[in-house]
Amino acid sequence: MSQNLSYDAIVIGAGQVGVPLATSLAQAGRKTAIVERVHVGGTCINEGCTPTKTMVASARAAYLARRGADYGVHSGAISIDMRKVRERKRAIVESFRGGSQRRIENAKVDLFMGEAHFVGPKVVEVNLNAGGGICQLSAPLLFINVGDRPARMSLAGIEQVATLDSTSIMELDVVPEHLLVLGGGYVGLEFAQMFRRFGSKVSIVHHGAHLLSREDEDVADEVAKILREDGIEILLEAQPVRVEQNAGGSICLFVRSDGTEKVLEGSHLLVAVGRTPNTDSLNLSAAGVQLDKHGYVQVNERLETNVPGIYALGDAKGGPAFTHISYDDFRIIRTNLLESGNASIAGRLVPYTVYIDPQLGRVGLSEKEAKAQGRHIKLAKMPMSYVARALEVDETRGFMKVIVDAQTSQILGCAILGIEGGEIMGILEVAMLGKVPYTVLRDAVFAHPSLAESLNNLFAML
């Protein structure tokens, strides 16, 4: 059955920007449709933030249980029930997904479950799931919010080997005996430490000289030190050559490192080498929408594409791939289209937290970025072993680092690698948003003993 339906607005993708955008448009009186091909809630709820951080919490519980003797608490042998870990993860995902579904229903947005592609500048065809036929939808306003997915890598033999990505690894019902991780970025490191804590032997293979290529070298090196303390093998400047799976199921990864070739034999292989946009099935050429060389939708500072009335939001437009950035994209669109404002992405801060343990909280400029801009800066760096609260709870790994403008005393950025690093970073972000000079935090009275009071000593080092 085929239908032709007209709307005021169509949102393609029911992720963490698509759902609030569609509901806001509907509540503003605009007849709105939203198209989703798999799960309402997008990557964050279904394959990203929610499930991974749920499993990180399980891994940390195992870590603390094994460390009980350090605190004078003795318990028996620790075992991991991956089915229970998975069950808990699935339950939370289902709960969050249901919340997004109810928002759509309550706002009376028309939801179409199926695969969308453009057949004209303002016309989208949807192949409905489960053999439901085809719908053709048209609207003067269209919003592309299709996100991205784990990238595949070009490696000899990989098509003949059972591999995992950041989605499928969370469906394991056993603890891998030896997990091989291709990629030393944020995703690879979170899963590497998680499964090490579940009991796996873990090896990371990374092409660069340092993990986390976006970070300052001292931060990346400290992260590597922490992971090695946890028993994770890290091979830097290592190039995968080929991969094979033997008759017994073991995976042999051939790696060139230090001028020689070595073989890593593991039970499971996680490919964590980046993301690729979900724009390839949209037939955007029919709409005349321009993409960059990587397939991301090109937009201006107001999130407008080159075609009037078509916008791109979230991960599909490239740039920082974080849920909170996607949500801010929604706020920009809401401000401009529904509130007659003039919002843009120009100059916005991009905070993020890497949920290794201890956490890495980051916002603003790194040291290398500030120097590349020719800024006159001052640096303060303090080990977490100087923080009373960290000592009291025996979580002293990592350090705090902050970059300050030497002339204005404004905080330009920070890297907090330590217990609750993301929360400490949030304090500094608030100061940056309020243009509070570092001296205010240096002299502020914080509750004792707290992690926040460490900012007194950190800024005193300037």
N, C-alpha and C positions, 0 to 999 in steps of 0.2 A: 504494500500500500504506500502511495506517495502523497505527501501533503505539501502545500505551499503556504507558509505562514509569515505574516509581517509583524515586526516588533519595533519598539523605539530603540532598544539596545540589545545586543547579543554579547555575552561573555563566553569565550571559549576556554574552558578549564576551570574546575571548581576547587581551586587551591586556596591558600591562606590570603590571597588578595581577591580571587574571583568570587568567593562566597560573600564577603562583606560588600564588595562593589555591586554585585547583582542585587543584594537585598536593599542596599541604600538607594539604588536607582529605582527599584520597585516602590519603596516607601516614599520616594519623591514623586510618585505618580506616573512613572515611565513603565510602559509594558516591557517586561524584560524576560529574556530566555538565557539559560546557562546550559552549556554542553560539557559533558564529562565522559571520557571513554572508559575509565576503570573504576576509581573510587572517589567519592566526594571527600574533600579535605586536603587533597594534593599530597606532594612529597612529604611535607613536614609531619603530618599526622600519620600517614600510612607507611612510609619507608624512611623517613628522616629523623627529625628531632625527637618526636614522641617515642617511637619504639627503641631507638638507639640509646636514649638517655634512661629509659626504663631498664634496659639491659646493663648499662653502665652501673646503675644502682645495685643490681644483683651482683655484678663483679666486685664492686667495692665492699659489699657485705661479706663476700668470700675473703677478700683481702684483709678486712678487719678481724674476721674470725681467726684467720691464721696468725694474726699479730697479737692475739689476745694475751699471750704470755708476756709481751712487752709491757702490758699494763697490769700485770699480776693476775690476769684472768686466764684460767686453764680450762680447756674443753677438749672434746674428743676429736677424732679424725674428721676432716672436712670433706664432704662429697657434694658434687654438683648434679642437680636434677635438671637437665636442659629442657626436658618437656615442661616442667613447672615454670622455668624461666620464660619459655616461649608462651605458655598459657597466660602468664601474667602480662607479658607484652601484648599479646593479642587482645586481651580483655580491655586494656587501657586504650589501645588503638580503636577498638570497636566503640568504646564509650565516646571518645572524642569525635569519631566519624559521625556517630549518631547526632551529636550536637550540631555539627555543620549541616546535616540533612534537615534537622528541625528548623534551623534558621531559614533555609531555603523555602520550606513548606509554609512556615508562618508568614513569610513576606509575600507569599503567593507568586513566587518566581516559577516559571515553567522550566522544569529540568528535563533535558534530553540526554539519555545515556547512550553514547555511541561515538563513532569516529567522525570528526568534522574536517571538511576541506572546502576551500574557496572555489566557486565556479564563476565568480564575477567580483567586481570591486566591493560590493556591499551585500553579496549573496553567499551563503554558506550551505553546503549540502551535508546532511548528517546520515551516515549509515548506522541505523539503530542496532543496538546489541540484540543478541538472541533472535536474529531473523525478524526483527520488528519492522523492516521496510526502510524507506528513505524519506526524510523530511528535507524540504528546502526552506531555509529561513533567511529573511532579509531585514535589514535595519539600517538607518542612517549612522548609527554609532556601533562600532565593533571593538572589542577588547581582547587582545591575545594574551592569554595567561596559561600557556601550555607547559611551562617548566622545562626541566631537562632530565636526563637519565644517565646512569653510569656508562662511561665510554668503554668501548672495546679497544683492545690494543693489537697492533700488528706484531705477531711473534710466531716464528716457525713452529708448527705443531699445535698451536693453541686451539684450533677448531676440533681437534681430536681428543682433547683433554677436558675432563669435568672441571669447570671453574665456578667460583662464587663471585658475586658482586655484593654491593652494600645492601641490597634487598634480600637476595637469597641466603646470605650467611645468617640472617636473623631467623631463618626457618629451620636451622639445624636442630636435630633432637639428640645429638651426641656432642661431646667435647672432642674436637679434632686432636689426634695424637700429636701432629706437627703441622701447624698452619704456616704456609708460605704466603707472604704479603708482597705483592708487586705495587710499589708506590709508597713514598714517605711523606705524603701530605696529611691533611687533617683527618680525613676519613680513615686512611690506612692505619694511622697511629691510634685512633680511638679503638678500632677493632683489634689491633695487635695487643694493646694492653688489656683490653677486656678479656680476650680469650687466653692470654697468659694467666690472668687471675682465675679463670675458670679451670686452669690446669694444663693448657696446651703448651707444648714447646712452640716458640714463635720465631720466625726469621723474616726480617724486612729487607727487601732489595730495592735500593733507591739509586737513581742515575746521578744525582747531584752530589756535590761535596758536603752538603749539609741538608738535614731534613728541613721541611717547612720553608720552602724557598722564599716566601714572602716576608719572613721574619729576619731580624738582625741575627748575625751569625752567633753571637754569644747566647741569645735566647735558644736558637736551634740546637746549639751544642749542649746546652744545659738539659734540654728535653731529651737528647740522645743519651746523655749521662744517666738521667733518671730511668729511662726505659731499659738501659743496660743493667742498672742496679736491680731492676725487676726480673732480670734473666732473659731479656729479649736480645736475640742476635741481630745486629744491624750491619748491613753491607752498604757502604757509601761508594759513590763513583763506580757503581756496578751495573753492567749492561746485560740484560737477559739476552741470550743467544737463541735458545730453542727450549721447548718443553715436550716431555714425553710422559705417557702413562703406561706402566708395565702391566703384565697380565694379572698381578696380584692387587692392582688398584693404586699402588703408590705412584706419586707424581715426581718426576725427575726434572728439575729446573736447572738448565745449564747457564752459568753466569760467567761473564768475563770481568775480572777484577784484578787490579795490580798487574796487568799484563799477562795473567794466566787465566785458564778456564777451570772452574770448579763446578761440582754438581751438588745441589741441595735436594735431598729426598724428603718429601713430605706426604702427609695424608690428604691435605686439602690445599687449594690454591685460591687466594682472594686477589682479584684484579681491582686495584684502587688507583687508577691512573687518570682520574678526572671525570668530567661530565660532558655530555653532548646535548644540544637543544632538541626539543621535540617539535621542531618546526618542519621537519622533512616531509611529513605527511599532510601538511596544510595546503599545499599547492598555492603558496603565496604569490607566485608569479601571475596567477589569474586576477589577483587583486592589485598587482603592481607594487606590492610592498617590498622594500629593499632589505636584504640581509647582508651581514658582514661575511668575511671569508670563512668564518667558523659556523655559519648558519644561524647566528643570533639576529634578532630583529633590530634594525637600526632605529633609534629614537633620538629626539632632542631633549632638552632639559625639562620639558613639560610632558615627556613620555609620548609625544606624538610621532607617528611614523611619517614617511613622506607622502602618504595618502590621507587627505583631510578626513577626519571622522574615524580613523583607525588608530588605535593606541596599542602599545605593548607594555606589559607590566611583569614584575617578578623575574624569575631566572631566564625566561625566554628572551629577554632583551640583553642578556649578558651583564657583566659587572658583578658586584658582590652578590653571591648566591646565598642569601640568608633570609629566613622567614621575616625577621623584623624589617628588613629592607623592602621585601615584597609588600608588607603591610603599610609601610610608609608610602610606597607607590600608590596604593589605594587612597591614602589620605590626600595625596597630591591631586589625584583625579577628582575625588569628591570635592575638594576645595575649589578647583577650577571650574568644574562642570555644574556642580549643584549649589555652590556658595558664591559664585562670581568672584573668586579669588585669583591670585596670581602666584601660586606655589610652583616650586621647581626642585629638582634634585641637586642643584648647584650648591656646593659647599656643605652638604650634610655630612655629619659625622657617621662613621661606619664602625660601630662597636661589634665585637664578636668574642665568643668564648670557645676554646677548644677543650672538650670534656675528656682530656686525659686527666690523670690524677697524680700530682696536683694540677689544677686547672691552669690554662693560659688565657688570661683576659687581656684583650687588646682594643685600643681605640686611638684614633688620631695618627700622627706621624710616627714612624719608627726613626731610629737614629740615622739609618742610611738614607731614608727618604728626606729627612730634614737637611742633612748635609748636601744631598743632591740638589735641593732647592736653594742652596747657598745661605741657609739660615745661620744666624749667630746664636748658638744654643748653649745651654748648660745642662749637664746630665747628673742625675742622682741614681745610685744603684746600691741596693742594700739586700743582703741575704736574708731569707726567711728565718734563719737561725738567730737573727737579732730581734725577732718579734716575740714578745712574751707569750701571747696567746698561742702561737704556733708551738712554742716550747712546751707549754702546759698540756697540749693535746698530742704532743710528739708527732707533729706534722711539719717538719722544718726544711723540707726539700724545696729548692727553687730560689728565686730572688724577685725583687721589685725594681723596676727601672722606669724612670720618668724623664721626659724631654721638656725643657722649659725655654721659652724665648728669653735670651739674656737681656734684651732691652726693655721688654714690656712686662716681664715676670708672668706672662700667660703660659698655662700648661698647653703644650702642643700635642702630646701623646704619651702613652705609657704601655708597658708590657708587664703584667703581673703574673708571674709564674709561681704559684703557691696555693696553699689551702684557700678555697673560695676565691680564687683569683678573679673570677668573673664578677663577683659582688664588689670587691675592692675597686676593680676597674670602673664599675658603675658609679661609685662615689666621685671618681676623678672625671668621668664624663659629665656629671651634673655640674661640677666646677667649671669645666670647659664651656658648657652650654651657657652658664651664667657669667662667663668671662671673669671668674674669680681668680685673682692672682695667687700664686702658690703660697705666698706668705700667710694668707688667711688660713689655709689648711695646716701649715707649719705651726701656727700659734693657736689653733682651735682646741677646745676642750672636748675630747671624746671620752666616752665611758671606758673605764678600766675594769677588767682586762678585755679588750676587744681587738679585732683585727683592724678596725678603722683607726685606732690610735697609732698604728704603725706609721701612718702618714706624717705624724709629728716628726718622728726620727728620720724618715725618708727625706723630707724636704729640708730638714736641718742640715743635711749633708751638702746642700747647695751653698 
